[in-house]
Amino acid sequence: MIFKNPIILYGLFFLIVPIIVHLFQLRKFSKVAFTNVDFLKPLINQTRKSRQLKKWLTLLARCLAVACIVIAFAQPFLPGSNTATQEKQTAIYLDNSFSMELNGKNGPLYKNATSQLLEKLPADKVFTLFTNDKIFTNTNRQQITNELLANNYSSELLSFEQIQLKASSLLDNKTAAKEIIFISDFQNTNGAAFPDTLKGVKRELVKLEPQETNNISIDTAFIVDQSGANLKLQVDLSSNYNVEQPITLTLENNTVLLAKTSVLLENQKGTANFDIEIDEPITGRIYIEDQGISFDNELFISTGAKQKIKVLSINGADSNFLDRLYNDDQFEYLSVKERDVNYNLIKDQNIVVINEVSNIPASLSTELNQLTQNGGYLVLIPAANSSGYDSIGMSGIELNESSKKITEINFNHPLFKGVFNKRVTNFQYPSVQTVLKSTNAINPILKYEDGSSFLYKNQNTYVFTSGLNLENSNFQSSPLIVPVFYNMAMSSLPISQLYYDLDSSNAIAVNTTLNQDQIISLSNGTSEFIPRQQAFDNYVLVNAGQDFSTAGNYDVTIKDEKVSTLSFNAKRQENQLKYYSDADLGNNLSTSINDLLYKLDQEENILSLWKYFVMGALFFLICEILILKFVK
């Protein structure tokens, strides 16, 4: 038993009052016996014993009545658990990912969980609640009711380890008992084990289970081939169960039906192809009819205006290998001798290749530096006997005429993204006869056998440390030359893709120019926002995808004038609907919010005892009255 006001227990000292009264009544008096009453002595002795018992019972009743009154004012209570009397901080994670759209026994999991929380949480309870995309700190149910009911499903998906660390950071009171409540369907999207409970933090889990988990998903779409007005589009689908009937896909362009096709899923996977003719960019939507989660039933795409990457090679050596590499429709390629270069062309290029030019004059270095400062890219292939390269980013050159092999590839570098299916160990590596050492080779892409750089990147400049002519190197015949030079050109102007992922930082080059007071806006018809952007001489680099969470086609506008269209879709992380088992989740697992709140209420429940002691005081006072009246 614990007392809310223990200091009042000092009032028990008042028990001395009835004791003093009792002792005062027991004082002995001297008695004088008369002969004529001597026969009454036995009766007097019997009456005295009865009165003494009455006084002791009266004393006991009075003491117990006083004690009950004092204890009642001290407000005793019994706690439901060891932590019931502690100061407590609670963080609630309410999962609003797309999988919570599925129906449970009482409707969509997320909507039903929201309603139960707002209905069952105590009105005076202060807590912190967060979803995948919003945080409500130190609030109560009345303050967040409207905003939480208006909140919708989010494309952002946090891992449970991230959720736990985020909740722990929100619980900033070091002296309070910390409690984290997870309310989720507990999807296992990455196959990782469920994280252990953090030290010093109590964790409660509420697992919400959908009634139906069958789902069909549009996974991705990409252009297989494009020749003139003919476009071949491939769409990949998958399901988490065996689908017997063909799936119908519909392709719309600006809400107008463009094509339909059907595909039969084999081993829960399928591929559909659209062969269409287009004479203008597509702003499209591919969709299917499915009763599972809805976010993966449609895919927004936009082809955009076709942009060519402008490549200029300034050659002091043979440029046949460059001519072959950039002989493609997606490049606007120009090759000139070093003595014939027109400096006015440089500022309009996306990437310039310096191919073993013997001397870089000051006027050329000025234009090249201006190019890289404005977002353009530069590739340096130095000549064996060269000068002026220190002014364009290759300083401290020293000629070394020893032969070396190129034996190490930085597979994690963006130039090799998607090039290798696995890390190659038995690759036929090229070699060089002479090496030009450089003091600023700090971001290697390809390395020699001694660990020094053959190819490195310094800001917007790619630098080779050896000439690539056939007399000095066999790199031109190596399989590496195609992905290296192709991806260097592709990185100089991020070509618009069919679509981009939401909740990702996407660098998108918009083929337009801005005046000093102009900005680019993105709009989907219902909302408009201004993304982060950087203007260069011949394009604008837009970073978008993390600023919004609604999939769709977004118009790129400048002063209400449309210049392009970009499409954004949610990542397909939840479409397989794989869940953690009860054994994976461990202890403290509830199957509903009602069960959890009842459990927590029992743990935090405090049984107040003061009213029982008040009744006890009344009982003993009544007993005293009855003793005084009826006990002779």
Number of C-alpha atoms within 10 A of each C-alpha: 9 15 19 12 13 13 10 15 17 11 15 15 11 13 17 11 14 17 16 12 11 15 12 10 11 11 7 7 6 4 6 6 8 8 7 7 8 9 10 9 11 9 9 11 10 10 12 12 10 13 13 14 13 18 19 13 17 23 21 16 22 22 21 19 24 23 20 24 21 23 23 24 20 21 19 21 15 15 17 16 14 9 12 18 14 12 11 16 21 23 26 19 21 21 26 28 22 22 28 26 20 20 21 16 11 11 14 15 24 26 19 17 24 19 13 14 16 17 12 13 17 13 11 10 11 17 19 19 24 20 23 18 17 13 12 18 15 16 14 19 20 10 11 15 15 10 10 19 12 8 14 16 20 21 25 19 20 15 16 17 16 12 19 23 11 15 23 17 11 19 22 11 12 8 10 13 17 20 19 24 20 21 25 21 24 25 20 19 17 10 10 11 12 16 13 11 14 13 6 9 16 14 19 19 24 22 20 22 19 18 13 11 18 17 20 27 27 23 19 18 20 15 15 13 12 13 9 9 10 13 16 15 16 16 19 16 22 22 21 17 15 14 18 10 10 12 18 14 22 17 22 18 17 12 10 10 12 18 14 15 13 16 17 17 21 13 12 15 19 18 17 19 19 19 14 13 14 12 8 11 14 18 23 23 22 20 19 19 14 14 13 20 21 18 21 25 21 21 26 25 27 22 19 20 15 12 17 17 22 20 23 24 22 21 22 19 18 14 18 10 14 22 14 10 15 21 11 11 11 14 17 16 21 15 18 14 15 19 10 10 16 11 12 8 11 20 19 14 21 27 30 27 22 23 24 24 24 19 16 19 12 12 9 18 17 14 17 24 19 14 23 19 13 18 21 26 25 31 20 23 23 26 22 20 12 15 15 17 20 13 16 19 21 23 15 12 18 14 15 13 12 9 12 18 16 21 19 21 19 14 17 9 12 13 19 16 12 10 13 9 7 8 10 11 9 7 10 12 16 18 20 24 16 18 24 22 20 21 10 15 20 12 15 20 24 22 19 20 14 11 12 18 27 27 22 20 19 15 12 20 22 21 24 24 26 26 23 22 19 12 9 16 20 15 18 16 12 13 13 17 14 17 16 17 16 15 15 19 24 18 17 21 25 16 19 22 15 21 22 23 19 22 21 15 14 16 18 20 22 26 18 16 15 16 7 7 5 11 18 25 21 21 19 17 10 5 10 13 12 15 17 14 18 16 21 17 16 18 20 21 20 20 17 23 22 14 15 16 18 17 22 22 24 21 22 19 18 17 9 11 11 14 15 21 25 26 27 24 24 24 20 16 17 21 26 20 19 16 14 17 13 12 8 11 16 12 11 12 17 18 13 16 21 16 13 18 16 13 13 15 15 14 15 17 16 17 12 17 18 20 15 13 21 17 15 19 24 16 15 20 19 15 18 20 13 12 16 14 9 8 14 12
